[in-house]
């Protein structure tokens, strides 16, 4: 899971930078995906320590869930208002999609780890 976290973190950083450039560098909020990505990369680095892996991965999935909910909360009203083609809205949708997939993968990983630990 740490390598998956790092991959999603880098993807979010790229999305944030691309969004910032696509919106004409007018708003720093376009970098929000990059901030979430940086948190993921830090969690992946912390997870290199075996004793900290479980905590780091749980933190990353929690951050992913918060990010997915927050980006959906911003994207859904914008899409309903007909602004679905604006770069900022597209970035919010992409961030939500990435984070929903990440949270799903994280939950699957937690379930598999628990089953393995219990010997099932």
C-alpha positions, 0 to 999 in steps of 0.5 A, spaced: 500 500 500 505 505 501 507 504 493 500 505 491 499 511 496 506 514 493 503 513 486 496 516 488 500 522 491 504 523 485 498 523 481 495 528 485 501 533 485 501 533 477 493 534 477 494 540 482 500 543 478 496 542 471 490 545 474 494 551 477 497 552 470 490 551 466 487 556 470 492 561 468 495 561 475 490 566 478 488 562 484 492 558 489 486 554 490 488 550 484 494 547 488 489 543 493 490 537 489 497 537 490 497 539 497 493 532 498 498 529 494 504 531 498 500 529 504 500 522 501 507 522 499 509 523 506 505 518 509 508 513 504 515 515 506 513 514 513 510 507 512 517 505 510 518 504 517 515 497 519 512 500 526 509 506 523 506 503 516 499 501 519 498 508 522 501 512 516 496 508 511 490 509 516 492 516 516 493 516 508 486 513 507 482 518 512 485 524 508 483 521 502 476 520 504 476 527 507 479 529 500 474 525 496 468 528 500 470 535 500 472 535 492 465 532 491 462 537 495 465 543 491 464 539 484 457 536 484 453 543 485 458 546 480 456 540 475 449 542 477 449 549 475 452 547 468 459 549 470 462 542 468 467 544 463 471 549 467 478 547 469 477 548 476 471 543 476 474 538 472 480 538 477 475 537 482 472 531 479 478 528 477 481 529 484 474 526 487 475 520 482 482 519 484 481 519 491 475 514 491 479 509 488 484 510 493 480 509 499 477 503 495 483 500 494 485 502 502 479 499 505 481 492 500 488 492 503 485 493 510 481 487 510 486 483 506 491 484 512 486 483 517 484 476 514 491 474 513 493 476 521 487 472 523 489 466 519 483 466 514 
